[in-house]
Amino acid sequence: MLILTKIHEAKFIEDMFENEYLYFKSLKDFRDNSKDGTGRLDPRELNLKNEQLTTLTLQKDDKEIHFHKVLKGFNGQYMEHLSEPKINCCSLHWMEIEPGQPPSTFNDKLLGMGDKALLIYDWKKFFEILDKSLDNLKLEYSWKKVEYYNPKTFSGDISLHHKSEEFNWQNEYRILIAPTDNKPLNIPLKGMKEISCVIDSKDYESIRIKIEN
């Protein structure tokens, strides 16, 4: 069974549930070269290309330094990324759970993302509601499960639905909307309460699905 899950601080999760909306943050705010405490930010966010380099030469005056020759185990990448996107993002955790079993997608790192979790258990109805709301707002959108790749081996084009494999513990389902002004957006989802509930994040691992005849 699939349950889409939003994990965040209690004040945000409870407000989203009570007022029936989904919070979208500017995608460029997901990109950061520094280590952050949440484990959410990725210096490769917004990348559209990841190519492996076989040679790297620095030319200064009349001299050339061949890094691929002087550095043992040389490994380098050429990357391109969007600099000024007008895209907002909502990241959901893709929870997979079988009857009578703990969620197979649980990872302790998830608990560091917030103390409350919004569980969307009727994901088909959820997308119907979301689709209608975004169409009414005349926003373009795409949603897809994130594909994880190894930046040190993968070579080629990537999309905004790709992330480095170091973040695969997030098991992310990503929803992107555009065009935006990069400010936070609350997308109304009338009927959210009927298809979701809120739990403490610490109870995530103890969730069980029970089938009754």
C-alpha positions in Angstrom: 0.0 0.0 0.0 1.1 3.5 -0.8 0.7 6.4 1.7 2.0 9.9 0.7 3.5 11.6 3.7 4.5 15.2 4.5 6.9 15.5 7.5 7.5 18.9 9.0 7.2 20.9 12.2 3.9 20.5 14.0 2.7 24.1 13.4 3.0 23.7 9.6 1.5 20.2 9.4 -1.4 20.9 11.7 -2.2 24.2 9.8 -2.1 22.4 6.4 -4.5 19.7 7.7 -6.9 22.1 9.4 -7.1 24.6 6.6 -6.8 22.0 3.8 -3.9 23.1 1.7 -0.4 22.0 0.5 2.6 24.1 1.1 5.0 24.7 -1.9 8.4 26.2 -1.4 10.7 27.8 -4.0 12.8 25.0 -5.6 15.9 27.2 -5.5 15.7 27.2 -1.7 16.4 23.4 -1.9 19.9 24.2 -3.3 22.6 24.9 -0.7 26.4 24.2 -0.7 26.6 24.2 3.1 25.6 21.3 5.3 22.2 22.0 6.9 20.7 20.4 10.0 17.5 19.1 8.2 19.3 16.9 5.7 17.0 18.3 3.0 19.2 20.7 1.1 21.3 19.5 -1.9 24.1 21.4 -3.6 23.1 19.7 -6.9 19.5 20.8 -6.8 18.4 22.4 -10.1 21.0 20.5 -12.0 20.1 19.5 -15.6 23.3 17.8 -16.6 25.9 15.6 -15.0 28.7 14.5 -17.2 31.9 12.6 -16.2 35.2 14.3 -17.1 38.0 12.2 -18.4 40.4 15.1 -18.7 40.8 18.4 -17.0 43.5 20.9 -18.0 44.3 24.3 -16.4 46.1 26.7 -18.7 48.0 29.6 -17.2 50.2 31.8 -19.4 52.2 29.3 -21.5 51.8 26.4 -19.1 49.3 23.6 -18.9 48.5 21.5 -15.8 46.9 18.2 -16.6 44.9 17.4 -13.4 43.9 14.0 -14.8 47.5 13.0 -14.9 48.9 14.6 -11.7 46.0 13.6 -9.4 45.8 10.0 -8.5 42.3 8.5 -9.0 41.1 11.7 -10.8 37.3 12.0 -10.8 35.5 15.1 -12.0 32.1 16.2 -13.2 30.8 18.9 -15.4 27.4 20.1 -14.3 24.8 22.6 -15.5 21.9 24.0 -13.5 19.0 26.5 -13.7 20.1 29.8 -12.2 16.8 31.6 -12.0 13.9 29.1 -11.9 10.4 30.2 -11.3 9.4 26.9 -9.9 7.9 25.8 -6.5 8.1 22.4 -5.0 6.3 20.2 -2.5 8.3 17.1 -1.4 6.4 14.1 0.0 7.7 10.9 1.4 6.6 7.8 -0.6 5.7 5.4 2.2 5.4 1.7 1.3 3.7 -0.6 3.7 2.3 -4.1 3.6 -0.6 -5.5 5.8 0.7 -6.4 9.3 4.2 -5.1 8.5 6.1 -2.0 9.5 6.7 0.6 6.7 9.5 -0.8 4.5 10.6 2.8 3.6 11.3 3.9 7.2 14.6 5.5 7.9 15.7 7.2 11.2 16.7 10.3 9.3 13.1 11.0 8.4 12.4 11.9 12.1 14.8 14.8 11.8 12.6 16.4 9.2 9.9 17.4 11.7 7.8 16.2 14.7 4.5 15.7 12.8 3.5 13.8 9.7 0.5 14.3 7.4 -0.5 10.9 6.1 -2.4 11.0 2.8 -3.9 7.5 2.5 -6.2 8.0 -0.5 -3.6 9.1 -3.0 -5.8 8.7 -6.0 -8.4 11.2 -4.6 -5.5 13.4 -3.5 -4.3 13.8 -7.1 -7.8 14.4 -8.3 -8.2 17.3 -5.8 -4.7 18.7 -6.5 -5.2 18.5 -10.3 -8.4 20.5 -10.1 -6.9 23.1 -7.8 -3.8 23.7 -10.0 -5.9 23.8 -13.2 -8.1 26.5 -11.5 -5.0 28.5 -10.7 -3.7 28.1 -14.2 -0.4 26.6 -13.1 1.7 24.2 -15.0 2.7 21.2 -13.0 4.5 17.8 -12.9 4.6 15.1 -10.3 6.8 12.1 -10.3 8.7 9.8 -7.9 12.3 11.1 -7.6 15.0 9.1 -9.4 18.3 8.8 -7.5 21.6 8.7 -9.3 25.4 8.5 -8.5 26.9 11.8 -9.5 30.4 10.1 -9.7 29.3 7.6 -12.3 26.2 8.9 -14.1 26.7 10.9 -17.2 24.0 12.6 -19.2 21.0 14.8 -18.9 18.9 14.8 -15.7 15.6 16.4 -14.7 14.3 18.3 -11.7 12.9 14.9 -10.6 16.4 13.6 -10.1 18.6 13.8 -6.9 21.9 12.5 -5.7 21.7 9.0 -4.3 22.9 10.3 -0.9 19.3 11.5 -0.4 17.6 8.2 -1.3 16.6 7.7 2.3 13.9 10.4 1.6 12.2 8.2 -0.9 10.7 11.4 -2.3 7.7 12.0 -4.4 8.1 15.5 -5.9 5.4 17.9 -7.1 6.6 20.9 -9.1 4.5 23.9 -10.2 5.3 26.9 -12.4 5.4 29.7 -13.2 5.8 31.3 -9.8 7.5 34.3 -8.3 9.6 32.0 -6.0 7.6 33.0 -2.9 6.0 30.3 -0.8 2.6 29.1 -2.0 -0.3 27.4 -0.3 -2.3 25.4 -2.8 -5.9 24.8 -1.5 -7.1 21.2 -1.3 -10.7 21.1 -0.4 -11.5 17.7 1.0 -8.0 17.0 2.4 -9.4 16.1 5.8 -11.4 13.3 4.3 -8.3 11.5 2.9 -5.6 12.2 5.5 -4.7 12.3 9.1 -1.9 13.7 11.3 0.4 11.7 13.5 3.6 12.3 15.6 6.6 11.5 13.4 8.0 9.2 16.2 5.0 6.9 15.6 5.8 6.4 11.9 7.6 3.1 12.4 4.7 1.7 14.5 2.1 2.2 11.7 0.4 -1.0 10.6 -2.3 -1.8 7.9 -5.0 -4.2 9.0 -7.3 -5.9 6.5 -10.8 -6.8 7.9 -13.4 -8.9 6.1 
